[in-house]
């Protein structure tokens, strides 16, 4: 097994965040660092790869939560959430 290539935060690209909030905070940090323009090309590529993995994690987390959300209808009964996209 080969070691994962570390990014600018010394975390391997494959490290899974513990939760949505941690992933989102790390993603914000990566974006700020990339926008600063102070990263080398290699570091920028590693940061982009990590950011992409974090973005996918966040999107999956939100999709899972959306499926679990329930709303009360007019008779105070729980009903499954339906997005406007359906």
WOVEN-V613599 format. One record per residue. N is the residue number from 1. RES is the residue in one small letter. SS is DSSP state (2 for helix, 1 for strand, 0 for the rest). Layout:
n=[N,N]
res=[RES,RES]
ss=[SS,SS]
This chain:
n=[1,2,3,4,5,6,7,8,9,10,11,12,13,14,15,16,17,18,19,20,21,22,23,24,25,26,27,28,29,30,31,32,33,34,35,36,37,38,39,40,41,42,43,44,45,46,47,48,49,50,51,52,53,54,55,56,57,58,59,60,61,62,63,64,65,66,67,68,69,70,71,72,73,74,75,76,77,78,79,80,81,82,83,84,85,86]
res=[x,x,x,x,x,x,x,x,x,x,x,x,x,x,x,x,x,x,x,x,x,x,x,x,x,x,x,x,x,x,x,x,x,x,x,x,x,x,x,x,x,x,x,x,x,x,x,x,x,x,x,x,x,x,x,x,x,x,x,x,x,x,x,x,x,x,x,x,x,x,x,x,x,x,x,x,x,x,x,x,x,x,x,x,x,x]
ss=[0,0,0,0,0,1,0,0,0,0,0,1,0,0,0,0,0,0,0,2,2,2,2,2,2,2,2,2,2,2,2,2,2,2,2,2,0,0,0,0,2,2,2,2,2,2,2,2,2,2,2,2,2,2,2,2,2,2,2,2,2,2,2,2,2,2,2,2,0,1,1,1,0,0,0,0,0,1,1,1,0,0,0,0,0,0]
